[in-house]
């Protein structure tokens, strides 16, 4: 019994040593890592090529809406708990989820410690924070409601991120289908059709006797095989010219207008921009931002240039003393009559922020329903299209084989 007890004690000591070793290893791992880089202070000119390349790619990272939404939410919670905002940002920098965003937050902390406000420090990074986000933070700092404004901002960005995901989910299906069809078609033309033609030639079948659909495939196959470089050159040139056209002021405006006129997608995009307009309008008005400043921020935050152009016209009209609802009622293609009427009611009752929030919720539901309807109609249409395409392609390739089999049977 004594020996057994002694063995148990030894095993217990051995187990404790192993457990302590695991704990030491756990302590050595740290997920919250902050490289401490501050833009304007950090200098990598004497660093190695690898470090400079890493910095190049980090500085060009895209900060997602989800990342910013989480940051503003946690910042609101910490500020509401009484933690100074600079201390809160410094704490959240190590959990930024993005090296680029981490460096941005480090720089904001450095600027705030130098005497700048958070909004002014954010304004340096217009590729990360848009005018709407900066305006919300600035109004929160000015009115002493920073925690509430940050929480609203977090919810808005979270909703915008969810909407982007829904739109991408609706668009990714046709993109994948068309890509697969293109790859399958090229594979059949480059690998299957030449083998079939060799078989037909060995069997004594003349190309002149082939079906018209097969002759068409032969022409396409010859063009791909012999002039693939020219096809790529033409596509690259067309893409370059299109990008050049979009970079011009008129070309960008025409392209944005064309997107609004697309079947199915155009009406959905107009609803998305209307949702964004009324949502930002309500939040900024509720934050105490002046109407003209609100319209400027809202106009700059809208990515479609047609809506931006209309916002400039609305700003000019409001400066002349007109109401927002009156200045947008002549553009029913951009803003529906229901939106105009609701905003008119909000302006008359001095409840524009509350009414705008209700309109935003309604449009959010309409967009969700539109996406469901679009998916329910588009999926069977795509299945039918794929079936017809594959059937015609297979028929064009297999028809000569059927003719050859019939000729051999008759012989």
Steps between C-alpha positions, in 0.01 A plus 500: 500500500783736578666427169178566308449827683856602424450423131185709496684793654779471244244485218326805644827694510583388145155604379537842665832554326347414162202723571729788590691446174174529304405813691840653424446428131153654512642814659755530223226525237354847456220575253491868588810621320555865417794596280484857636526664157384862491460660158710813469740377767589154372781497242587181314751649256785314671303178547553183299330441166267244659381749763439770240304258283295395802429865585399564138231232509387584854449866410274396211279266698126560489341550841165321497172640626479213750837597646396863540160402637659284770747777586233769539279267703777410744609864516143601590487240777836607644419872485162434664688315778700814576826406327669800330460475125874513424564218745215302346636545145849402615358183658297410191793556263658168597175322408432691182484187284697674226861618495401806300220588743733440793746754364219746431382474861857542628527819296165627629617445857826683425309795345255518793784501750641791300182702552272404210143379534413144398295621202784720373746211543264271306472756221858428399398153382232564238572157351387337826236734646248680280347841568192344657700315765716803574192722523333268752809493722542878475138562599531253789807679630328837468173400671643268766303204360799320357409155637147514356620631164767232478243230573272633225795515263590141582146380426493692173829356380393151606176533302691634200741208518212251512343669199828477306519130582144445375570687177822306440322172578239587235767596245747218559267228369475623139868594500601146600257343250623706206864440597448124514315503167783697340768263631302190396438644154867583446603156624264323261606716208874465564519133608183312400420650159847441343483131599155475346617662176793259473263207547266634232788563261628143547147374430486692172243757605550830314471824695257633239247237606513594869200673663497877507534509878814284484650721229439802721682330788791420270531868407489603866753231595739609224474860615577408863792274415662716231416850621478466879763771537294739288186423701684573826646819351157621386345420840782674687476804271123518539535475877765773503290733281195436717695585816637815333145598405377441857777721638371799306235707674240451227581131455471426872166681515365314194617166641333561837180603320517185284520282812183661634318409175597131498204258501430359846835618642429868428186520715678311776794742490266799519344353812846443651604862440168629633547287812849638550380857449211490749702298751789747508261795491313378809811416703680828423192714567443314827866563589441876470698552180375802299284415198742638240792313657285186518419522130864557413612199702220286360576603143870424536424161656283387205716316248269559203585828326142558381384511862797720588402742225144507628625566855686807376175626349315427826763690701461803275120484535512470882731799513231696315251403770334198340419176679688178429180326396418776250847492346493124430140463380601582140726191491252219554734265314752537784262553793153347498191707578460311830841623616413857402170487690657348812780758508243776451308374804823484701594857409155633586490323837866576586561124522718453194745271678229264628318491165826436313572207731157350426551543125842333529348199678231472234753510217716246678205260498422579135857428396497167685172405331630611159809282541284200592276555197800548275656176622175305463467615137865500403602154621256301281573734209873429537438125521295517177768710330778262605299201381433656160861610458648164593241318286572709191877467551474124544271470199740697281785268603311170499284553187785398262548184708133413462523555123813287485333220696197513268726486195687198640169328581370552147825367358 
